[in-house]
Amino acid sequence: MKKIAMLNCLKANEVCTGAACFKAFNLKQKHFEMYKDEEIELAAYMRCNGCGKEPSKDDGMIEKIERLRKEGVEVVHVGVCTQNGAGEECKTITEIASMLEEKGIKVIRGTH
């Protein structure tokens, strides 16, 4: 069984319930359609630690990424909430994605 996690924006927490991400995951739709013939498990749903923090120097983010690795997470899907109106990804999220990839965790941009 493939273990998946989702990474979303902390600011989005003000208005986001995660419902659209979970619906897409549960129905294997949108960016989760690639798993239609696989058994998958949502192992984690995490947020960044906020704007202005440098993830590579943030002990909390380092701990989160290590926990994902220990839990056997193979893929992290990055939520659409991590992009601005022009479709540009937040630089904090981009750095977190790089940190995940350095630990051997595949990163896919998109959930629903």
Secondary structure as UniProt FT lines:
FT   STRAND          2..8
FT   HELIX           11..14
FT   HELIX           19..27
FT   HELIX           30..35
FT   TURN            36..37
FT   STRAND          40..47
FT   TURN            51..52
FT   HELIX           55..57
FT   HELIX           59..70
FT   TURN            71..72
FT   STRAND          75..78
FT   HELIX           80..82
FT   TURN            85..86
FT   HELIX           91..102
FT   TURN            103..104
FT   STRAND          106..109
//
